[in-house]
Amino acid sequence: MDRAARIAATSACGALLVACTDTPSEPPSSPPPATAPAVAEVVGVVGTALGDPLPGLTASQLAAFTRGRELFERTFVEKSGLGPMFNASSCAECHGEPEEGGVSGAAGDEVETHFSVPGPDASCDPLTNAGGFVHQDSVAPRLFKFTGLIEEPLPAVAYEEGQRTTVDLFGMGLLDAVPAATLLSLADPNDANNDGISGRAHLTSAGDVGKFGRKANEGSLTRFNAGALLNEMGITNRLNPVENTIGGAPIPGGVDISADPELSNSNLDDLNAFVFFLAPPPPLPLTPQARFGRDLFAAVGCAGCHVPSLTTGDVGVAALSLKQVSAFTDLLLHDMGPELADMCLDKATAAEFRTEPLMGARFAEQFLHDGRASTIPEAIGYHGGEGSRARNKFFNLSSAQRAALAAYVNSL
């Protein structure tokens, strides 16, 4: 199947890295007068409301998006493929919880545990043969009946561990459509410009440029979605047709009662269409304070990694092609220092994390990969390594300036 067909056709069930760079410009010294009029600055492709599809979809694409939303919100049970080990029984349980007033595709408040094992030669074992790198905290009734397990066993080997929050999915299809060449052009792995950062593209073991996941370990949103179906819900599909083992041990006979693959190809395509075609949230009109903060965002150096705009390539789908995306990310790996370091994944080290997109940041209630921060300034304060210069410049600002920069991010 070609790329256009895949895009036109599983959702990620699976935060804010303000890794920034230095810049020679000086921060503005004071905000504009409070009487200055607010100006709405909406750049790029936006929907009219949170959870809307991208504009410009064909009738068939919109129909697939609608069917995909229904699948995204469906609660799975053992007979329909849930488990035997899982973290959620629906995609929306982690991403939005619409039954509780949320929006399908939004971030959730869950924090789950991931594992990996670093090797002596800079390799990283994602424990594929021992159940995978995502820990499942629940089991289906038949697995409990046969084994007495209440969650996936912990790895039997020495491992690194990381906590991961659930991100939103808005605009992810547009990020998938950003050419790999764009990311490679933004990379500066040897810090040739001597600005203190050395962001690098994650050239994954699959042979592509990584974009998705906290470690940019996956270059394809289609594969990322399909992997999340398996790792978060135990739902097999055409890209992941075999269930994970139980810590390396096979699933006992009679436990898995749903034939593999448990999600049909057409359902996978529809679910994938929903994720691909979710529009990014429109930014808020900028208040005088937020406009001042936008200038500070650039002057402090945050825009060096949180690149305000990326442009998609021609991927054969009009709604995704040649669009300007206000993503605020370079999708590169940056070394964030020892305090944030936790685990390796693929070719990313324990201290390396992908620059988190800031579109929709105003809806976030917890920040950084593990949710340890509850505000933008707190998240910036944790940034070490390549983010330390911008962090220091931020905390050298006046309290009014810091509040303005945070207000700008909270308008996105």
C-alpha positions in Angstrom: 0.0 0.0 0.0 1.4 3.4 -0.9 1.9 6.3 1.5 -1.1 8.2 0.3 -3.4 5.3 0.8 -2.0 4.6 4.2 -2.5 8.1 5.3 -6.0 8.3 3.8 -6.8 5.1 5.7 -4.5 2.7 14.7 -4.6 5.1 17.2 -2.0 5.8 19.8 -3.0 4.9 23.3 -0.1 5.2 24.9 5.1 16.8 28.4 6.4 19.4 27.4 10.1 19.6 26.7 11.1 23.2 26.4 14.6 22.4 25.1 15.9 25.7 23.9 18.9 27.3 22.5 20.8 30.5 23.0 20.5 33.6 20.8 22.4 36.8 20.6 19.3 39.0 20.9 18.3 40.5 24.2 14.9 40.0 25.8 12.6 43.0 25.7 12.7 44.9 29.0 9.0 45.6 29.5 5.6 44.6 28.2 3.6 46.8 25.9 0.9 49.1 27.4 -2.0 47.3 28.9 -4.3 49.2 26.6 -2.8 47.7 23.5 -5.5 45.8 21.5 -5.4 42.0 21.5 -4.6 40.6 18.1 -5.7 37.2 16.9 -2.8 35.5 15.1 -3.9 32.2 13.7 -1.2 30.6 11.6 -1.3 27.3 9.8 -4.0 24.7 9.5 -6.5 24.8 12.3 -9.9 23.5 13.1 -12.8 25.5 14.4 -13.0 23.6 17.7 -10.9 21.1 19.6 -11.3 17.6 18.1 -12.4 18.8 14.7 -11.1 17.2 11.5 -8.7 19.0 9.3 -10.3 21.2 6.7 -10.3 20.1 3.1 -11.1 16.4 3.6 -12.9 14.6 0.9 -16.3 13.0 1.7 -14.7 9.6 2.0 -11.9 10.8 4.2 -14.4 12.5 6.5 -16.5 9.4 6.6 -13.4 7.4 7.6 -12.5 10.0 10.3 -16.1 9.7 11.7 -15.9 5.9 11.8 -12.5 6.1 13.3 -13.7 8.3 16.1 -16.3 5.7 17.0 -13.7 3.0 17.1 -11.4 5.3 19.1 -14.2 5.5 21.8 -15.2 1.9 21.7 -14.6 -0.2 24.8 -13.0 -3.5 24.0 -13.5 -6.7 26.0 -11.9 -10.1 25.9 -14.1 -11.4 23.1 -13.3 -8.4 20.9 -9.5 -8.7 21.5 -8.7 -6.9 24.8 -5.6 -8.1 26.5 -4.6 -10.6 27.8 -2.5 -7.7 29.3 -3.4 -4.1 28.8 -3.4 -0.5 30.2 -6.7 0.7 28.9 -9.9 -0.9 27.3 -10.4 2.0 24.8 -8.2 4.5 23.2 -10.3 7.3 24.6 -9.7 6.1 28.1 -6.2 7.5 27.9 -6.8 10.1 25.2 -9.7 12.3 26.3 -12.3 10.3 28.2 -15.3 11.8 26.3 -17.8 10.1 28.7 -16.3 12.4 31.4 -16.6 15.6 29.3 -13.3 15.2 27.5 -12.5 15.4 23.8 -11.3 12.3 21.9 -7.7 12.6 21.1 -6.8 14.9 24.0 -4.1 14.2 26.6 -4.9 12.1 29.6 -3.8 12.1 33.3 -2.4 8.5 33.2 1.2 7.9 33.9 2.6 4.5 32.8 5.9 2.7 33.2 8.4 1.9 30.4 11.5 -0.3 30.5 14.6 -0.9 28.5 18.1 -2.5 29.0 21.2 -0.5 27.9 24.0 -2.6 26.3 27.8 -2.1 26.8 28.1 -1.1 23.1 25.6 1.8 23.2 22.8 -0.6 22.1 19.4 -0.6 23.7 17.2 -3.7 24.3 13.5 -2.8 24.2 12.7 -6.2 25.7 10.8 -7.4 22.7 11.3 -11.0 23.7 10.2 -10.3 27.3 6.9 -8.6 26.7 8.1 -5.3 25.2 9.1 -1.9 26.7 5.6 -0.9 27.8 4.4 -2.2 31.2 0.8 -3.4 31.2 -0.9 -2.7 34.6 -4.0 -4.8 34.0 -4.9 -8.3 32.9 -8.1 -9.8 31.4 -10.2 -12.1 33.6 -9.2 -15.3 31.8 -5.5 -14.6 32.3 -6.1 -13.9 36.0 -8.0 -17.1 36.2 -5.3 -19.2 34.6 -2.2 -17.6 36.2 -3.3 -15.4 39.2 -1.5 -12.4 37.7 -2.9 -9.0 38.3 -0.4 -7.1 36.0 2.5 -7.8 33.7 5.5 -9.2 35.6 8.5 -6.9 35.9 11.5 -7.7 33.7 13.7 -10.5 35.1 16.8 -8.6 34.2 18.4 -5.3 35.4 16.6 -2.5 33.5 16.2 1.2 33.2 12.8 2.6 33.9 10.9 5.7 32.8 7.5 7.2 33.6 5.4 8.4 30.6 2.4 10.7 30.5 -0.3 10.4 27.8 0.0 13.1 25.1 -2.7 14.6 22.9 -3.0 13.5 19.3 -4.0 16.8 17.7 -2.2 17.6 14.5 0.0 14.4 14.5 -1.0 13.6 10.9 0.6 16.9 9.9 3.8 16.1 11.7 3.9 12.7 9.9 3.7 14.7 6.6 6.8 16.9 7.5 9.6 15.6 5.2 12.5 13.8 6.9 14.8 16.2 5.0 13.4 19.1 7.0 14.4 17.5 10.2 17.8 16.6 8.9 18.3 20.2 7.9 17.4 21.4 11.4 19.8 19.0 13.1 23.2 20.2 14.4 24.6 17.0 16.1 28.1 18.5 16.5 27.0 22.0 17.5 28.7 23.5 14.5 27.1 26.9 15.3 28.4 26.8 18.9 25.0 27.8 20.3 25.1 25.1 23.1 22.7 22.7 21.6 23.3 19.7 19.4 19.9 18.4 18.4 20.1 15.3 16.2 17.6 13.3 14.2 16.8 9.9 15.5 17.8 7.6 12.7 15.9 4.6 14.0 16.6 0.9 13.7 13.7 0.7 11.2 15.7 2.9 8.9 13.7 6.1 9.0 13.9 9.5 10.8 12.0 9.3 14.1 9.2 11.7 14.9 6.8 10.0 17.4 7.2 9.0 21.0 9.1 10.7 23.8 12.3 9.4 22.3 11.3 9.9 18.6 11.7 6.1 18.3 9.1 5.8 15.6 9.2 7.6 12.2 5.7 6.5 11.0 2.5 7.5 12.7 0.8 4.5 11.2 3.3 2.1 12.9 3.2 4.2 16.1 -0.6 3.8 16.2 -0.5 0.1 15.4 2.1 -0.5 18.1 0.1 1.4 20.7 -2.9 -0.8 20.0 -0.9 -3.9 20.8 1.2 -2.4 23.7 -1.6 -0.5 25.4 -4.7 -2.6 24.7 -3.4 -6.0 23.6 -5.2 -5.6 20.3 -3.3 -7.4 17.5 -3.5 -6.0 14.0 -1.9 -6.5 10.5 1.3 -4.6 11.6 1.5 -6.4 15.0 -0.3 -9.8 14.5 1.2 -11.6 17.5 0.4 -11.0 21.1 3.1 -9.9 23.5 4.5 -12.6 25.7 4.1 -12.6 29.5 7.6 -11.5 30.5 9.0 -13.9 27.8 6.6 -16.8 28.7 3.9 -17.8 26.2 0.3 -17.0 26.9 -1.3 -20.2 28.3 -3.7 -22.0 26.0 -7.3 -21.0 26.4 -6.6 -17.5 27.6 -6.6 -15.6 24.3 -10.0 -16.3 22.9 -10.1 -13.8 20.0 -8.6 -14.8 16.7 -5.6 -12.7 15.5 -5.4 -10.2 14.1 -8.1 -8.9 16.4 -8.7 -5.6 14.6 -9.7 -5.9 11.0 -7.8 -4.1 8.2 -10.7 -1.8 7.5 -11.1 -0.9 11.2 -7.4 -0.2 11.4 -7.6 2.1 8.4 -10.5 4.0 9.9 -8.9 4.3 13.3 -5.7 5.5 11.6 -7.7 8.1 9.6 -9.1 9.5 12.8 -5.7 10.1 14.2 -4.2 11.4 11.0 -7.0 13.9 10.3 -7.3 15.4 13.8 -6.7 19.1 13.4 -4.3 21.0 15.7 -6.0 23.4 18.1 -6.3 27.0 16.9 -4.2 29.3 19.1 -5.9 31.9 21.2 -5.9 35.6 20.2 -2.8 37.1 21.7 -3.3 39.5 24.6 -0.7 42.3 25.0 1.0 40.1 27.7 1.2 37.1 25.4 2.5 39.2 22.4 5.3 40.4 24.7 5.9 36.8 25.7 6.2 35.8 22.1 9.1 38.2 21.7 10.7 36.8 24.9 10.2 33.2 23.6 12.4 34.0 20.7 14.9 36.2 22.6 15.5 33.7 25.4 16.1 31.0 22.8 13.1 28.6 23.2 12.3 28.9 19.5 15.7 27.3 18.7 14.2 23.9 19.4 10.5 24.6 19.6 10.6 25.8 16.0 7.3 27.7 15.6 6.4 26.5 12.1 7.1 23.5 9.9 5.8 22.8 6.4 4.5 19.5 5.3 5.5 17.8 2.0 3.2 16.6 -0.8 2.0 13.2 0.5 -0.8 12.8 -1.9 -3.6 13.9 0.5 -4.7 17.5 0.0 -5.6 18.1 3.6 -2.1 17.1 4.7 0.0 18.4 1.9 2.0 21.6 1.7 0.6 23.0 4.9 2.2 25.3 7.4 2.0 23.7 10.9 2.4 25.8 14.0 3.9 22.8 15.8 6.6 24.5 18.0 9.0 21.5 17.7 12.0 20.4 15.6 11.2 16.7 16.4 14.9 16.2 17.1 16.5 14.5 20.1 18.2 16.7 22.6 20.3 15.8 25.7 18.3 17.3 28.6 20.8 16.5 31.3 21.1 13.9 34.1 18.1 15.1 36.2 15.6 14.2 33.4 17.5 11.1 32.2 15.7 7.8 32.7 15.9 5.1 30.0 17.3 4.4 26.5 15.0 3.5 23.6 16.2 2.4 20.2 19.2 4.7 19.5 18.2 7.4 21.9 20.2 7.6 25.2 18.6 7.9 28.6 19.1 11.7 28.7 17.8 12.3 25.1 14.2 13.4 24.5 12.4 14.6 21.5 11.3 18.3 21.5 7.7 18.1 22.5 5.3 20.0 20.2 3.7 23.0 22.0 0.5 23.2 19.8 -2.3 22.8 22.3 -0.1 23.4 25.3 -2.8 25.5 27.0 -4.9 22.3 27.5 -2.1 20.5 29.3 -2.3 20.0 33.1 1.0 18.2 33.5 4.3 18.8 31.7 7.5 16.9 30.8 7.6 13.3 29.7 6.8 12.1 33.2 4.4 14.8 34.3 6.6 16.0 37.1 5.9 19.7 36.3 2.5 21.4 36.7 3.4 24.8 35.2 5.4 26.1 32.2 8.0 27.8 34.5 8.4 24.6 36.5 8.9 22.6 33.3 11.6 25.0 32.1 13.3 24.8 35.5 13.9 21.1 35.0 15.8 21.6 31.8 19.5 20.8 31.9 21.9 19.8 29.2 21.1 21.5 25.9 18.3 23.4 27.5 20.3 25.0 30.3 21.3 28.2 28.5 17.7 29.1 27.7 16.6 27.9 31.2 19.1 30.3 32.8 18.1 33.2 30.6 14.5 32.6 31.5 15.2 32.7 35.2 17.2 35.9 34.8 14.1 37.6 33.5 11.9 39.7 35.7 8.8 38.1 37.2 6.7 40.0 34.7 8.8 38.8 31.8 8.6 35.2 33.0 4.8 35.5 33.4 4.5 36.9 29.9 6.5 34.1 28.3 4.4 31.6 30.1 1.2 33.4 28.9 2.4 33.1 25.4 3.0 29.3 25.7 -0.4 29.0 27.4 -2.0 30.7 24.4 -0.9 27.9 22.0 
